[in-house]
């Protein structure tokens, strides 16, 4: 049996995050999911969302107060 090598994830840091601040969020897309993690703990837990859930979430996440 031949195993196909997985494509490495490409993580993108939120434009609202900074290297110095406490809000360091990164996201990566796969064909079926959007993964979200804390950039300070890259090997820690990840939130997995469907593309539909991610699209629904984004307008709320981008609101500024």
PQR file with spaces between the fields and no chain letter, atoms N, CA, C, O and H, PARSE charges and radii, in Angstrom:
ATOM       1  N    UNK     1       0.843   -1.169    0.000 -0.4000 1.5000
ATOM       2  CA   UNK     1       0.000    0.000    0.000 -0.0000 2.0000
ATOM       3  C    UNK     1       0.893    1.239    0.000  0.5500 1.7000
ATOM       4  O    UNK     1       1.853    1.319    0.767 -0.5500 1.4000
ATOM       5  N    UNK     2       0.580    2.181   -0.843 -0.4000 1.5000
ATOM       6  CA   UNK     2       1.333    3.418   -0.938 -0.0000 2.0000
ATOM       7  C    UNK     2       0.573    4.521   -0.227  0.5500 1.7000
ATOM       8  O    UNK     2      -0.634    4.680   -0.408 -0.5500 1.4000
ATOM       9  H    UNK     2      -0.199    2.116   -1.466  0.4000 1.0000
ATOM      10  N    UNK     3       1.303    5.287    0.595 -0.4000 1.5000
ATOM      11  CA   UNK     3       0.688    6.407    1.297 -0.0000 2.0000
ATOM      12  C    UNK     3       1.109    7.703    0.629  0.5500 1.7000
ATOM      13  O    UNK     3       2.290    7.932    0.368 -0.5500 1.4000
ATOM      14  H    UNK     3       2.283    5.157    0.742  0.4000 1.0000
ATOM      15  N    UNK     4       0.137    8.535    0.360 -0.4000 1.5000
ATOM      16  CA   UNK     4       0.418    9.840   -0.217 -0.0000 2.0000
ATOM      17  C    UNK     4       0.883   10.782    0.891  0.5500 1.7000
ATOM      18  O    UNK     4       0.258   10.860    1.948 -0.5500 1.4000
ATOM      19  H    UNK     4      -0.823    8.349    0.571  0.4000 1.0000
ATOM      20  N    UNK     5       1.967   11.487    0.650 -0.4000 1.5000
ATOM      21  CA   UNK     5       2.475   12.447    1.638 -0.0000 2.0000
ATOM      22  C    UNK     5       1.475   13.592    1.784  0.5500 1.7000
ATOM      23  O    UNK     5       0.940   14.096    0.797 -0.5500 1.4000
ATOM      24  H    UNK     5       2.475   11.424   -0.209  0.4000 1.0000
ATOM      25  N    UNK     6       1.233   13.989    3.028 -0.4000 1.5000
ATOM      26  CA   UNK     6       0.316   15.092    3.280 -0.0000 2.0000
ATOM      27  C    UNK     6       0.986   16.414    2.933  0.5500 1.7000
ATOM      28  O    UNK     6       2.180   16.608    3.164 -0.5500 1.4000
ATOM      29  H    UNK     6       1.667   13.579    3.830  0.4000 1.0000
ATOM      30  N    UNK     7       0.199   17.307    2.380 -0.4000 1.5000
ATOM      31  CA   UNK     7       0.678   18.649    2.088 -0.0000 2.0000
ATOM      32  C    UNK     7       0.762   19.418    3.402  0.5500 1.7000
ATOM      33  O    UNK     7      -0.202   19.418    4.168 -0.5500 1.4000
ATOM      34  H    UNK     7      -0.771   17.150    2.192  0.4000 1.0000
ATOM      35  N    UNK     8       1.878   20.068    3.681 -0.4000 1.5000
ATOM      36  CA   UNK     8       1.986   20.835    4.928 -0.0000 2.0000
ATOM      37  C    UNK     8       0.945   21.949    4.967  0.5500 1.7000
ATOM      38  O    UNK     8       0.608   22.547    3.945 -0.5500 1.4000
ATOM      39  H    UNK     8       2.661   20.068    3.059  0.4000 1.0000
ATOM      40  N    UNK     9       0.449   22.207    6.160 -0.4000 1.5000
ATOM      41  CA   UNK     9      -0.516   23.290    6.336 -0.0000 2.0000
ATOM      42  C    UNK     9       0.181   24.637    6.209  0.5500 1.7000
ATOM      43  O    UNK     9       1.321   24.798    6.647 -0.5500 1.4000
ATOM      44  H    UNK     9       0.722   21.721    6.990  0.4000 1.0000
ATOM      45  N    UNK    10      -0.497   25.589    5.618 -0.4000 1.5000
ATOM      46  CA   UNK    10       0.011   26.955    5.514 -0.0000 2.0000
ATOM      47  C    UNK    10      -0.816   27.794    6.474  0.5500 1.7000
ATOM      48  O    UNK    10      -1.999   28.039    6.237 -0.5500 1.4000
ATOM      49  H    UNK    10      -1.422   25.458    5.263  0.4000 1.0000
ATOM      50  N    UNK    11      -0.190   28.230    7.555 -0.4000 1.5000
ATOM      51  CA   UNK    11      -0.870   29.005    8.591 -0.0000 2.0000
ATOM      52  C    UNK    11      -0.735   30.487    8.288  0.5500 1.7000
ATOM      53  O    UNK    11       0.343   30.967    7.937 -0.5500 1.4000
ATOM      54  H    UNK    11       0.771   28.031    7.747  0.4000 1.0000
ATOM      55  N    UNK    12      -1.850   31.210    8.429 -0.4000 1.5000
ATOM      56  CA   UNK    12      -1.880   32.655    8.199 -0.0000 2.0000
ATOM      57  C    UNK    12      -2.306   33.339    9.485  0.5500 1.7000
ATOM      58  O    UNK    12      -3.354   33.030   10.051 -0.5500 1.4000
ATOM      59  H    UNK    12      -2.725   30.820    8.715  0.4000 1.0000
ATOM      60  N    UNK    13      -1.477   34.276    9.940 -0.4000 1.5000
ATOM      61  CA   UNK    13      -1.789   35.003   11.173 -0.0000 2.0000
ATOM      62  C    UNK    13      -2.843   36.065   10.898  0.5500 1.7000
ATOM      63  O    UNK    13      -2.799   36.742    9.870 -0.5500 1.4000
ATOM      64  H    UNK    13      -0.625   34.527    9.479  0.4000 1.0000
ATOM      65  N    UNK    14      -3.778   36.207   11.808 -0.4000 1.5000
ATOM      66  CA   UNK    14      -4.819   37.225   11.698 -0.0000 2.0000
ATOM      67  C    UNK    14      -4.193   38.607   11.611  0.5500 1.7000
ATOM      68  O    UNK    14      -3.188   38.887   12.264 -0.5500 1.4000
ATOM      69  H    UNK    14      -3.814   35.657   12.643  0.4000 1.0000
ATOM      70  N    UNK    15      -4.792   39.462   10.803 -0.4000 1.5000
ATOM      71  CA   UNK    15      -4.296   40.834   10.695 -0.0000 2.0000
ATOM      72  C    UNK    15      -4.550   41.620   11.983  0.5500 1.7000
ATOM      73  O    UNK    15      -3.979   42.692   12.182 -0.5500 1.4000
ATOM      74  H    UNK    15      -5.608   39.234   10.272  0.4000 1.0000
ATOM      75  N    UNK    16      -5.405   41.087   12.852 -0.4000 1.5000
ATOM      76  CA   UNK    16      -5.672   41.726   14.139 -0.0000 2.0000
ATOM      77  C    UNK    16      -4.673   41.275   15.204  0.5500 1.7000
ATOM      78  O    UNK    16      -4.681   41.801   16.316 -0.5500 1.4000
ATOM      79  H    UNK    16      -5.869   40.216   12.690  0.4000 1.0000
ATOM      80  N    UNK    17      -3.829   40.324   14.882 -0.4000 1.5000
ATOM      81  CA   UNK    17      -2.838   39.817   15.827 -0.0000 2.0000
ATOM      82  C    UNK    17      -1.517   40.554   15.636  0.5500 1.7000
ATOM      83  O    UNK    17      -1.235   41.097   14.568 -0.5500 1.4000
ATOM      84  H    UNK    17      -3.823   39.896   13.978  0.4000 1.0000
ATOM      85  N    UNK    18      -0.726   40.558   16.689 -0.4000 1.5000
ATOM      86  CA   UNK    18       0.617   41.126   16.596 -0.0000 2.0000
ATOM      87  C    UNK    18       1.584   40.139   17.245  0.5500 1.7000
ATOM      88  O    UNK    18       1.166   39.248   17.984 -0.5500 1.4000
ATOM      89  H    UNK    18      -0.955   40.118   17.557  0.4000 1.0000
ATOM      90  N    UNK    19       2.849   40.299   16.974 -0.4000 1.5000
ATOM      91  CA   UNK    19       3.850   39.426   17.584 -0.0000 2.0000
ATOM      92  C    UNK    19       3.981   39.695   19.077  0.5500 1.7000
ATOM      93  O    UNK    19       4.403   38.818   19.831 -0.5500 1.4000
ATOM      94  H    UNK    19       3.189   41.023   16.374  0.4000 1.0000
ATOM      95  N    UNK    20       3.623   40.899   19.507 -0.4000 1.5000
ATOM      96  CA   UNK    20       3.790   41.288   20.901 -0.0000 2.0000
ATOM      97  C    UNK    20       2.535   41.082   21.746  0.5500 1.7000
ATOM      98  O    UNK    20       2.625   40.911   22.962 -0.5500 1.4000
ATOM      99  H    UNK    20       3.280   41.611   18.894  0.4000 1.0000
ATOM     100  N    UNK    21       1.382   41.097   21.112 -0.4000 1.5000
ATOM     101  CA   UNK    21       0.129   41.099   21.848 -0.0000 2.0000
ATOM     102  C    UNK    21      -0.367   39.719   22.243  0.5500 1.7000
ATOM     103  O    UNK    21       0.163   38.701   21.800 -0.5500 1.4000
ATOM     104  H    UNK    21       1.310   41.236   20.125  0.4000 1.0000
ATOM     105  N    UNK    22      -1.394   39.703   23.084 -0.4000 1.5000
ATOM     106  CA   UNK    22      -1.936   38.440   23.559 -0.0000 2.0000
ATOM     107  C    UNK    22      -2.855   37.761   22.542  0.5500 1.7000
ATOM     108  O    UNK    22      -3.189   36.587   22.706 -0.5500 1.4000
ATOM     109  H    UNK    22      -1.825   40.530   23.444  0.4000 1.0000
ATOM     110  N    UNK    23      -3.266   38.473   21.506 -0.4000 1.5000
ATOM     111  CA   UNK    23      -4.228   37.924   20.545 -0.0000 2.0000
ATOM     112  C    UNK    23      -3.502   37.462   19.293  0.5500 1.7000
ATOM     113  O    UNK    23      -3.432   38.196   18.307 -0.5500 1.4000
ATOM     114  H    UNK    23      -2.995   39.426   21.373  0.4000 1.0000
ATOM     115  N    UNK    24      -2.973   36.273   19.326 -0.4000 1.5000
ATOM     116  CA   UNK    24      -2.230   35.740   18.186 -0.0000 2.0000
ATOM     117  C    UNK    24      -2.964   34.518   17.652  0.5500 1.7000
ATOM     118  O    UNK    24      -2.766   33.400   18.126 -0.5500 1.4000
ATOM     119  H    UNK    24      -3.030   35.677   20.126  0.4000 1.0000
ATOM     120  N    UNK    25      -3.805   34.750   16.668 -0.4000 1.5000
ATOM     121  CA   UNK    25      -4.624   33.687   16.096 -0.0000 2.0000
ATOM     122  C    UNK    25      -4.161   33.413   14.678  0.5500 1.7000
ATOM     123  O    UNK    25      -3.891   34.340   13.914 -0.5500 1.4000
ATOM     124  H    UNK    25      -3.966   35.659   16.283  0.4000 1.0000
ATOM     125  N    UNK    26      -4.069   32.134   14.329 -0.4000 1.5000
ATOM     126  CA   UNK    26      -3.698   31.733   12.980 -0.0000 2.0000
ATOM     127  C    UNK    26      -4.741   30.768   12.446  0.5500 1.7000
ATOM     128  O    UNK    26      -5.385   30.049   13.211 -0.5500 1.4000
ATOM     129  H    UNK    26      -4.288   31.382   14.950  0.4000 1.0000
ATOM     130  N    UNK    27      -4.906   30.758   11.127 -0.4000 1.5000
ATOM     131  CA   UNK    27      -5.842   29.847   10.484 -0.0000 2.0000
ATOM     132  C    UNK    27      -5.158   29.184    9.298  0.5500 1.7000
ATOM     133  O    UNK    27      -4.279   29.764    8.660 -0.5500 1.4000
ATOM     134  H    UNK    27      -4.384   31.342   10.506  0.4000 1.0000
ATOM     135  N    UNK    28      -5.580   27.954    9.016 -0.4000 1.5000
ATOM     136  CA   UNK    28      -5.086   27.207    7.858 -0.0000 2.0000
ATOM     137  C    UNK    28      -6.272   26.499    7.220  0.5500 1.7000
ATOM     138  O    UNK    28      -7.176   26.034    7.914 -0.5500 1.4000
ATOM     139  H    UNK    28      -6.294   27.483    9.533  0.4000 1.0000
ATOM     140  N    UNK    29      -6.263   26.422    5.901 -0.4000 1.5000
ATOM     141  CA   UNK    29      -7.360   25.782    5.179 -0.0000 2.0000
ATOM     142  C    UNK    29      -6.924   24.440    4.614  0.5500 1.7000
ATOM     143  O    UNK    29      -5.818   24.299    4.092 -0.5500 1.4000
ATOM     144  H    UNK    29      -5.529   26.800    5.337  0.4000 1.0000
ATOM     145  N    UNK    30      -7.805   23.462    4.726 -0.4000 1.5000
ATOM     146  CA   UNK    30      -7.663   22.177    4.043 -0.0000 2.0000
ATOM     147  C    UNK    30      -8.846   22.101    3.082  0.5500 1.7000
ATOM     148  O    UNK    30      -9.710   22.976    3.123 -0.5500 1.4000
ATOM     149  H    UNK    30      -8.704   23.577    5.149  0.4000 1.0000
ATOM     150  N    UNK    31      -8.916   21.108    2.237 -0.4000 1.5000
ATOM     151  CA   UNK    31     -10.062   21.046    1.322 -0.0000 2.0000
ATOM     152  C    UNK    31     -11.427   21.005    2.022  0.5500 1.7000
ATOM     153  O    UNK    31     -12.416   21.482    1.466 -0.5500 1.4000
ATOM     154  H    UNK    31      -8.213   20.397    2.204  0.4000 1.0000
ATOM     155  N    UNK    32     -11.490   20.443    3.231 -0.4000 1.5000
ATOM     156  CA   UNK    32     -12.781   20.267    3.887 -0.0000 2.0000
ATOM     157  C    UNK    32     -12.942   21.002    5.210  0.5500 1.7000
ATOM     158  O    UNK    32     -14.029   20.998    5.787 -0.5500 1.4000
ATOM     159  H    UNK    32     -10.687   20.055    3.683  0.4000 1.0000
ATOM     160  N    UNK    33     -11.877   21.634    5.701 -0.4000 1.5000
ATOM     161  CA   UNK    33     -11.933   22.255    7.025 -0.0000 2.0000
ATOM     162  C    UNK    33     -11.090   23.520    7.088  0.5500 1.7000
ATOM     163  O    UNK    33     -10.177   23.727    6.290 -0.5500 1.4000
ATOM     164  H    UNK    33     -10.993   21.637    5.233  0.4000 1.0000
ATOM     165  N    UNK    34     -11.422   24.352    8.055 -0.4000 1.5000
ATOM     166  CA   UNK    34     -10.590   25.498    8.420 -0.0000 2.0000
ATOM     167  C    UNK    34     -10.099   25.206    9.835  0.5500 1.7000
ATOM     168  O    UNK    34     -10.899   24.923   10.727 -0.5500 1.4000
ATOM     169  H    UNK    34     -12.164   24.185    8.704  0.4000 1.0000
ATOM     170  N    UNK    35      -8.797   25.274   10.038 -0.4000 1.5000
ATOM     171  CA   UNK    35      -8.205   25.022   11.345 -0.0000 2.0000
ATOM     172  C    UNK    35      -7.779   26.361   11.950  0.5500 1.7000
ATOM     173  O    UNK    35      -7.248   27.225   11.251 -0.5500 1.4000
ATOM     174  H    UNK    35      -8.148   25.504    9.314  0.4000 1.0000
ATOM     175  N    UNK    36      -8.013   26.522   13.239 -0.4000 1.5000
ATOM     176  CA   UNK    36      -7.663   27.756   13.946 -0.0000 2.0000
ATOM     177  C    UNK    36      -6.836   27.367   15.168  0.5500 1.7000
ATOM     178  O    UNK    36      -7.162   26.408   15.867 -0.5500 1.4000
ATOM     179  H    UNK    36      -8.444   25.820   13.807  0.4000 1.0000
ATOM     180  N    UNK    37      -5.757   28.122   15.421 -0.4000 1.5000
ATOM     181  CA   UNK    37      -4.896   27.825   16.575 -0.0000 2.0000
ATOM     182  C    UNK    37      -4.339   29.109   17.166  0.5500 1.7000
ATOM     183  O    UNK    37      -4.399   30.176   16.555 -0.5500 1.4000
ATOM     184  H    UNK    37      -5.493   28.901   14.853  0.4000 1.0000
ATOM     185  N    UNK    38      -3.802   28.979   18.359 -0.4000 1.5000
ATOM     186  CA   UNK    38      -3.077   30.052   19.031 -0.0000 2.0000
ATOM     187  C    UNK    38      -1.635   29.972   18.534  0.5500 1.7000
ATOM     188  O    UNK    38      -0.983   28.941   18.695 -0.5500 1.4000
ATOM     189  H    UNK    38      -3.754   28.112   18.855  0.4000 1.0000
ATOM     190  N    UNK    39      -1.137   31.041   17.938 -0.4000 1.5000
ATOM     191  CA   UNK    39       0.205   30.998   17.355 -0.0000 2.0000
ATOM     192  C    UNK    39       1.302   30.824   18.400  0.5500 1.7000
ATOM     193  O    UNK    39       2.413   30.406   18.071 -0.5500 1.4000
ATOM     194  H    UNK    39      -1.667   31.879   17.808  0.4000 1.0000
ATOM     195  N    UNK    40       0.997   31.143   19.657 -0.4000 1.5000
ATOM     196  CA   UNK    40       2.010   30.979   20.709 -0.0000 2.0000
ATOM     197  C    UNK    40       2.168   29.521   21.119  0.5500 1.7000
ATOM     198  O    UNK    40       3.177   29.156   21.723 -0.5500 1.4000
ATOM     199  H    UNK    40       0.095   31.483   19.924  0.4000 1.0000
ATOM     200  N    UNK    41       1.185   28.683   20.801 -0.4000 1.5000
ATOM     201  CA   UNK    41       1.262   27.246   21.096 -0.0000 2.0000
ATOM     202  C    UNK    41       0.898   26.468   19.830  0.5500 1.7000
ATOM     203  O    UNK    41      -0.171   25.861   19.760 -0.5500 1.4000
ATOM     204  H    UNK    41       0.366   28.979   20.311  0.4000 1.0000
ATOM     205  N    UNK    42       1.783   26.486   18.831 -0.4000 1.5000
ATOM     206  CA   UNK    42       1.464   25.890   17.536 -0.0000 2.0000
ATOM     207  C    UNK    42       1.192   24.382   17.579  0.5500 1.7000
ATOM     208  O    UNK    42       0.542   23.849   16.679 -0.5500 1.4000
ATOM     209  H    UNK    42       2.651   26.980   18.888  0.4000 1.0000
ATOM     210  N    UNK    43       1.671   23.706   18.591 -0.4000 1.5000
ATOM     211  CA   UNK    43       1.421   22.259   18.692 -0.0000 2.0000
ATOM     212  C    UNK    43       0.289   21.955   19.669  0.5500 1.7000
ATOM     213  O    UNK    43       0.034   20.796   19.996 -0.5500 1.4000
ATOM     214  H    UNK    43       2.198   24.138   19.322  0.4000 1.0000
ATOM     215  N    UNK    44      -0.382   23.001   20.128 -0.4000 1.5000
ATOM     216  CA   UNK    44      -1.501   22.846   21.050 -0.0000 2.0000
ATOM     217  C    UNK    44      -2.788   22.504   20.312  0.5500 1.7000
ATOM     218  O    UNK    44      -2.765   22.137   19.137 -0.5500 1.4000
ATOM     219  H    UNK    44      -0.174   23.943   19.862  0.4000 1.0000
ATOM     220  N    UNK    45      -3.901   22.627   21.010 -0.4000 1.5000
ATOM     221  CA   UNK    45      -5.182   22.276   20.400 -0.0000 2.0000
ATOM     222  C    UNK    45      -5.544   23.199   19.241  0.5500 1.7000
ATOM     223  O    UNK    45      -5.118   24.352   19.176 -0.5500 1.4000
ATOM     224  H    UNK    45      -3.920   22.925   21.964  0.4000 1.0000
ATOM     225  N    UNK    46      -6.340   22.655   18.336 -0.4000 1.5000
ATOM     226  CA   UNK    46      -6.819   23.404   17.175 -0.0000 2.0000
ATOM     227  C    UNK    46      -8.341   23.312   17.131  0.5500 1.7000
ATOM     228  O    UNK    46      -8.927   22.282   17.465 -0.5500 1.4000
ATOM     229  H    UNK    46      -6.687   21.718   18.388  0.4000 1.0000
ATOM     230  N    UNK    47      -8.950   24.382   16.724 -0.4000 1.5000
ATOM     231  CA   UNK    47     -10.375   24.405   16.481 -0.0000 2.0000
ATOM     232  C    UNK    47     -10.580   24.040   15.016  0.5500 1.7000
ATOM     233  O    UNK    47      -9.943   24.622   14.137 -0.5500 1.4000
ATOM     234  H    UNK    47      -8.473   25.218   16.453  0.4000 1.0000
ATOM     235  N    UNK    48     -11.463   23.082   14.745 -0.4000 1.5000
ATOM     236  CA   UNK    48     -11.738   22.649   13.377 -0.0000 2.0000
ATOM     237  C    UNK    48     -13.152   23.065   13.000  0.5500 1.7000
ATOM     238  O    UNK    48     -14.116   22.717   13.682 -0.5500 1.4000
ATOM     239  H    UNK    48     -11.980   22.609   15.458  0.4000 1.0000
ATOM     240  N    UNK    49     -13.265   23.812   11.906 -0.4000 1.5000
ATOM     241  CA   UNK    49     -14.563   24.306   11.441 -0.0000 2.0000
ATOM     242  C    UNK    49     -14.791   23.910    9.990  0.5500 1.7000
ATOM     243  O    UNK    49     -13.842   23.756    9.222 -0.5500 1.4000
ATOM     244  H    UNK    49     -12.482   24.094   11.352  0.4000 1.0000
ATOM     245  N    UNK    50     -16.053   23.749    9.624 -0.4000 1.5000
ATOM     246  CA   UNK    50     -16.379   23.560    8.215 -0.0000 2.0000
ATOM     247  C    UNK    50     -16.251   24.914    7.524  0.5500 1.7000
ATOM     248  O    UNK    50     -16.323   25.948    8.189 -0.5500 1.4000
ATOM     249  H    UNK    50     -16.824   23.874   10.248  0.4000 1.0000
ATOM     250  N    UNK    51     -16.066   24.931    6.220 -0.4000 1.5000
ATOM     251  CA   UNK    51     -16.018   26.224    5.523 -0.0000 2.0000
ATOM     252  C    UNK    51     -17.286   27.057    5.738  0.5500 1.7000
ATOM     253  O    UNK    51     -17.206   28.283    5.816 -0.5500 1.4000
ATOM     254  H    UNK    51     -16.008   24.092    5.680  0.4000 1.0000
ATOM     255  N    UNK    52     -18.440   26.418    5.834 -0.4000 1.5000
ATOM     256  CA   UNK    52     -19.691   27.143    6.070 -0.0000 2.0000
ATOM     257  C    UNK    52     -19.696   27.787    7.453  0.5500 1.7000
ATOM     258  O    UNK    52     -20.076   28.949    7.597 -0.5500 1.4000
ATOM     259  H    UNK    52     -18.505   25.422    5.771  0.4000 1.0000
ATOM     260  N    UNK    53     -19.274   27.036    8.470 -0.4000 1.5000
ATOM     261  CA   UNK    53     -19.211   27.595    9.828 -0.0000 2.0000
ATOM     262  C    UNK    53     -18.205   28.738    9.888  0.5500 1.7000
ATOM     263  O    UNK    53     -18.465   29.746   10.545 -0.5500 1.4000
ATOM     264  H    UNK    53     -18.965   26.092    8.353  0.4000 1.0000
ATOM     265  N    UNK    54     -17.075   28.604    9.225 -0.4000 1.5000
ATOM     266  CA   UNK    54     -16.057   29.658    9.193 -0.0000 2.0000
ATOM     267  C    UNK    54     -16.618   30.925    8.546  0.5500 1.7000
ATOM     268  O    UNK    54     -16.432   32.026    9.066 -0.5500 1.4000
ATOM     269  H    UNK    54     -16.864   27.785    8.691  0.4000 1.0000
ATOM     270  N    UNK    55     -17.305   30.766    7.411 -0.4000 1.5000
ATOM     271  CA   UNK    55     -17.880   31.919    6.712 -0.0000 2.0000
ATOM     272  C    UNK    55     -18.936   32.610    7.567  0.5500 1.7000
ATOM     273  O    UNK    55     -19.076   33.832    7.506 -0.5500 1.4000
ATOM     274  H    UNK    55     -17.455   29.872    6.989  0.4000 1.0000
ATOM     275  N    UNK    56     -19.673   31.849    8.357 -0.4000 1.5000
ATOM     276  CA   UNK    56     -20.675   32.425    9.253 -0.0000 2.0000
ATOM     277  C    UNK    56     -20.007   33.162   10.417  0.5500 1.7000
ATOM     278  O    UNK    56     -20.500   34.198   10.862 -0.5500 1.4000
ATOM     279  H    UNK    56     -19.559   30.857    8.407  0.4000 1.0000
ATOM     280  N    UNK    57     -18.905   32.635   10.900 -0.4000 1.5000
ATOM     281  CA   UNK    57     -18.179   33.206   12.039 -0.0000 2.0000
ATOM     282  C    UNK    57     -17.443   34.508   11.698  0.5500 1.7000
ATOM     283  O    UNK    57     -17.406   35.423   12.522 -0.5500 1.4000
ATOM     284  H    UNK    57     -18.504   31.793   10.539  0.4000 1.0000
ATOM     285  N    UNK    58     -16.866   34.603   10.518 -0.4000 1.5000
ATOM     286  CA   UNK    58     -15.999   35.733   10.169 -0.0000 2.0000
ATOM     287  C    UNK    58     -16.621   37.109   10.360  0.5500 1.7000
ATOM     288  O    UNK    58     -15.944   37.984   10.900 -0.5500 1.4000
ATOM     289  H    UNK    58     -16.896   33.860    9.850  0.4000 1.0000
ATOM     290  N    UNK    59     -17.861   37.363    9.954 -0.4000 1.5000
ATOM     291  CA   UNK    59     -18.414   38.709   10.183 -0.0000 2.0000
ATOM     292  C    UNK    59     -18.441   39.097   11.664  0.5500 1.7000
ATOM     293  O    UNK    59     -18.248   40.268   11.991 -0.5500 1.4000
ATOM     294  H    UNK    59     -18.411   36.652    9.515  0.4000 1.0000
ATOM     295  N    UNK    60     -18.671   38.157   12.545 -0.4000 1.5000
ATOM     296  CA   UNK    60     -18.680   38.443   13.978 -0.0000 2.0000
ATOM     297  C    UNK    60     -17.265   38.680   14.508  0.5500 1.7000
ATOM     298  O    UNK    60     -17.048   39.545   15.356 -0.5500 1.4000
ATOM     299  H    UNK    60     -18.828   37.206   12.279  0.4000 1.0000
ATOM     300  N    UNK    61     -16.314   37.911   14.003 -0.4000 1.5000
ATOM     301  CA   UNK    61     -14.935   38.038   14.465 -0.0000 2.0000
ATOM     302  C    UNK    61     -14.296   39.348   13.992  0.5500 1.7000
ATOM     303  O    UNK    61     -13.396   39.868   14.651 -0.5500 1.4000
ATOM     304  H    UNK    61     -16.490   37.208   13.314  0.4000 1.0000
ATOM     305  N    UNK    62     -14.744   39.873   12.881 -0.4000 1.5000
ATOM     306  CA   UNK    62     -14.103   41.065   12.343 -0.0000 2.0000
ATOM     307  C    UNK    62     -14.706   42.370   12.866  0.5500 1.7000
ATOM     308  O    UNK    62     -14.228   43.454   12.530 -0.5500 1.4000
ATOM     309  H    UNK    62     -15.476   39.451   12.345  0.4000 1.0000
ATOM     310  N    UNK    63     -15.736   42.270   13.672 -0.4000 1.5000
ATOM     311  CA   UNK    63     -16.309   43.486   14.270 -0.0000 2.0000
ATOM     312  C    UNK    63     -15.329   44.086   15.274  0.5500 1.7000
ATOM     313  O    UNK    63     -14.706   43.367   16.056 -0.5500 1.4000
ATOM     314  H    UNK    63     -16.125   41.390   13.945  0.4000 1.0000
ATOM     315  N    UNK    64     -15.201   45.396   15.243 -0.4000 1.5000
ATOM     316  CA   UNK    64     -14.359   46.075   16.239 -0.0000 2.0000
ATOM     317  C    UNK    64     -15.263   46.757   17.244  0.5500 1.7000
ATOM     318  O    UNK    64     -16.347   47.231   16.903 -0.5500 1.4000
ATOM     319  H    UNK    64     -15.707   45.980   14.608  0.4000 1.0000
ATOM     320  N    UNK    65     -14.816   46.802   18.466 -0.4000 1.5000
ATOM     321  CA   UNK    65     -15.612   47.442   19.521 -0.0000 2.0000
ATOM     322  C    UNK    65     -14.931   48.678   19.997  0.5500 1.7000
ATOM     323  O    UNK    65     -15.442   49.361   20.885 -0.5500 1.4000
ATOM     324  H    UNK    65     -13.935   46.417   18.743  0.4000 1.0000
